[in-house]
Every structure is written in structure tokens, then in C-alpha cells.
């Protein structure tokens, strides 16, 4: 049995930041501006970290 009823909820938290990274990449590409690669990398990695953190916090919560 999986410790979470809906583990996809933890993934959705991380996908919000990955979506922000996609917008951060797409806007300068469409508008012809400069893409900051460090910012894009950090947003994607922040999404991964947030989804893992949400999973750990929910999995460690008591089931009362």
C-alpha cells in the first residue's frame, strides 16, 4: 500500500515551478530577448525539490 492516497498531488506542486521555468524559457525565445540559463536551471531544480519535499512532508504526516 502506498503511503499517500494521491501521490500525484506532490508531483503537481513541483510541476508549478517547472511550468514557470517553461514560461521563463518561452518568453525571451518568442520575444527575441536574452535567455538567462541559470534562472531556467534553478526554476526546474526548484520544481524537483518542491515535489520531493511535498512528498516527504505528506508521507511523514500522521494519519489521524
Secondary structure, 3 states (H helix, E strand, C coil): CCCCCCCHHHHHHHHHHHHHHHHHHHHHHHHCCCCCHHHHHHHHHHHHHHHHHHHHHHHCCCCC
